[in-house]
């Protein structure tokens, strides 16, 4: 995960983003969603993020372990809303819309 933050810092300093960067089959945005989710739940090993890349939209399907769904959603959905806001802001540079689906 340190490499993700180092690339993010480097990109911000240079004012550019490598939109096509893939690492081990995933993108930086997928790593970003995983990072947030793993730090919210009790069972970080059970966090799974699947990336579905469309023409103008990227869908991130987030699955967590039993009992952790409420931690990711939060009271009245506030945590989920915050994650979606961060995801939308971070994906704005890529020119694609990002959607987070939280699955059971």
C-alpha positions in Angstrom: 0.0 0.0 0.0 2.9 2.3 0.5 3.6 2.3 -3.2 0.1 3.6 -3.8 0.6 6.6 -1.5 4.1 7.2 -3.0 2.6 7.3 -6.5 -0.2 9.5 -5.4 2.2 12.0 -3.8 4.4 11.9 -6.9 1.5 12.4 -9.2 0.2 15.4 -7.1 3.7 17.0 -7.2 3.9 16.6 -11.0 0.3 17.5 -11.5 -0.4 14.4 -13.6 -1.9 10.9 -13.2 -1.0 7.7 -14.9 -4.6 6.6 -15.9 -3.5 3.3 -17.4 -1.4 2.1 -14.4 -2.2 -1.4 -13.4 -0.6 -3.4 -10.6 -1.3 -7.1 -10.1 -4.5 -6.9 -12.0 -5.9 -3.9 -10.2 -5.9 -0.1 -10.4 -5.0 2.5 -7.9 -8.7 3.2 -7.3 -9.3 -0.4 -6.5 -6.4 -0.3 -4.0 -7.8 2.9 -2.6 -11.2 1.3 -1.9 -9.5 -1.8 -0.4 -7.4 0.4 1.8 -10.4 2.3 3.2 -12.5 -0.8 3.7 -9.7 -2.8 5.4 -9.2 0.0 8.0 -12.9 0.1 8.8 -13.7 -3.5 9.4 -12.8 -6.1 12.0 -11.8 -8.8 9.5 -9.6 -7.0 6.9 -8.6 -10.3 5.3 -12.2 -10.9 4.1 -12.4 -7.6 2.2 -12.7 -8.1 -1.6 -13.0 -5.5 -4.3 -14.0 -6.4 -7.8 -13.5 -3.8 -10.5 -15.8 -3.8 -13.5 -14.5 -1.4 -16.2 -17.0 0.0 -18.6 -16.7 2.5 -21.4 -17.5 5.6 -19.3 -18.0 4.1 -15.8 -16.0 1.9 -13.5 -18.0 -0.1 -10.9 -16.3 -1.2 -7.7 -18.1 -4.1 -6.0 -17.1 -4.2 -2.3 -17.6 -7.4 -0.2 -16.8 -7.6 3.5 -16.9 -10.4 6.0 -19.9 -11.4 8.2 -20.7 -8.7 10.7 -18.6 -6.0 9.0 -21.3 -4.7 6.6 -22.6 -2.2 9.1 -19.2 -0.8 9.7 -18.8 0.0 6.0 -22.3 1.4 5.6 -22.3 3.4 8.9 -25.2 5.1 10.6 -27.9 6.1 8.1 -25.4 5.3 5.3 -23.0 8.1 6.2 -19.8 6.1 6.0 -20.8 4.6 2.6 -21.7 8.1 1.4 -18.3 9.4 2.4 -16.5 6.6 0.7 -18.5 7.2 -2.5 -17.6 10.9 -2.3 -13.9 10.2 -1.9 -14.1 7.7 -4.8 -15.8 10.2 -7.1 -13.3 13.0 -6.2 -10.3 10.7 -6.7 -11.7 9.3 -10.1 -12.5 12.8 -11.5 -9.0 13.1 -13.1 -9.5 9.9 -15.0 -12.5 11.1 -16.9 -14.6 8.1 -15.9 -17.4 8.0 -13.4 -16.8 5.7 -10.4 -19.6 3.8 -8.7 -19.3 1.9 -5.4 -21.6 -1.1 -4.8 -21.5 -2.6 -1.4 -22.6 -6.3 -1.6 -23.5 -8.8 1.1 
